[in-house]
Amino acid sequence: MRTLFWRSLVIIFVILGFIGALLPGMPTTVFLILAAWAASKGWPQMDAWLLNHPKYGPTLKAWRANGTVPRKAKWFASIMMLISGVLMLLTTAPLAVKLFTDVTMLIVAIWLWLRPEPTTQGN
């Protein structure tokens, strides 16, 4: 039953990552990091596949080894959060919801920029 749980999470995160690769504004790498984490708990073959993926594997390995985030990913995520935050302010959502989401994205952006960057410049 535990294996089924972890594999289900992997599938959900990989699907979300795939959607993120197709849709601008939705993250890919974050969901693949989560997929690799879940795969490491109960699906070793998928974990190996993710870590050896030609495009995303190096980023996943760098995250797992050192918690690094490439500068390009930091910029992209920050710009997307800024756009989302501004759009949120223009909605009819209650003020508390607007503030909560915008403050949450600000905290995530600060945390993201505090993460180390990979030492190689290929990312």
C-alpha positions in Angstrom: 0.0 0.0 0.0 2.9 2.4 0.8 4.4 1.7 -2.6 1.2 2.5 -4.3 1.0 5.8 -2.4 4.5 6.9 -3.5 4.0 5.8 -7.0 0.7 7.7 -7.2 2.5 10.8 -6.0 5.2 10.3 -8.6 2.6 10.0 -11.4 0.7 13.1 -10.2 3.9 15.2 -10.0 5.3 14.0 -13.4 1.9 14.8 -15.0 2.0 18.3 -13.4 5.6 18.7 -14.5 4.6 17.7 -18.1 1.8 20.3 -18.0 4.3 22.8 -16.7 6.6 22.1 -19.7 3.7 23.0 -22.0 2.1 25.9 -20.3 3.9 29.1 -19.6 3.7 30.2 -16.0 3.4 26.8 -14.5 6.6 25.3 -13.1 8.2 22.1 -14.4 11.3 21.6 -12.3 9.5 22.0 -9.0 7.1 19.2 -9.8 10.0 17.0 -11.1 11.9 17.6 -7.9 8.8 16.5 -6.0 8.5 13.5 -8.3 12.1 12.5 -7.8 11.6 12.8 -4.0 8.5 10.6 -4.1 10.2 8.1 -6.5 13.1 7.8 -4.1 10.7 6.6 -1.4 9.0 3.8 -3.5 9.9 3.7 -7.2 13.7 3.3 -7.7 13.4 2.8 -11.5 11.5 6.0 -11.9 13.9 7.8 -9.6 16.8 6.6 -11.8 14.9 7.6 -15.0 14.3 11.2 -13.6 17.9 11.6 -12.4 19.2 10.4 -15.8 16.8 12.5 -17.9 18.9 14.4 -20.5 17.2 17.8 -19.9 16.1 17.7 -16.2 18.4 15.2 -14.7 21.3 17.6 -14.0 19.1 20.1 -12.2 17.5 17.3 -10.2 20.9 15.9 -9.2 22.1 19.3 -8.2 19.1 19.9 -6.1 19.4 16.6 -4.4 23.2 16.9 -3.8 23.4 20.6 -2.7 19.9 22.2 -2.8 21.0 24.4 -5.7 18.7 26.3 -8.0 20.0 27.7 -11.3 19.8 31.5 -11.6 17.7 31.2 -14.8 15.1 29.2 -12.9 15.2 31.8 -10.1 14.5 34.6 -12.5 11.8 32.7 -14.3 10.0 31.8 -11.1 10.3 35.3 -9.7 8.9 36.9 -12.8 6.0 34.4 -13.0 5.2 35.0 -9.3 5.3 38.8 -9.8 2.9 38.5 -12.8 0.7 36.2 -10.8 0.8 38.6 -7.8 -0.2 41.6 -9.9 -3.0 39.6 -11.6 -4.2 38.5 -8.2 -4.5 42.1 -7.1 -6.7 42.8 -10.1 -9.2 40.1 -9.2 -12.4 40.3 -7.2 -11.0 38.0 -4.5 -11.3 39.1 -0.9 -8.4 41.3 0.3 -7.3 38.7 2.8 -6.9 36.2 0.0 -5.0 38.7 -2.2 -2.6 39.5 0.7 -2.1 35.9 1.7 -1.2 34.7 -1.8 1.0 37.7 -2.6 2.9 37.5 0.8 3.3 33.7 0.3 4.8 34.2 -3.1 7.1 36.9 -1.7 8.3 34.5 1.0 8.9 31.8 -1.6 10.8 34.2 -3.8 13.0 35.3 -0.9 13.6 31.7 0.0 14.4 30.8 -3.6 17.0 33.6 -4.0 18.6 32.4 -0.8 19.2 29.0 -2.3 22.8 28.4 -3.6 23.4 28.3 -7.4 25.2 25.5 -9.2 28.9 26.1 -9.6 28.8 25.2 -13.3 27.5 27.9 -15.6 25.7 25.5 -18.0 22.4 25.9 -16.1 
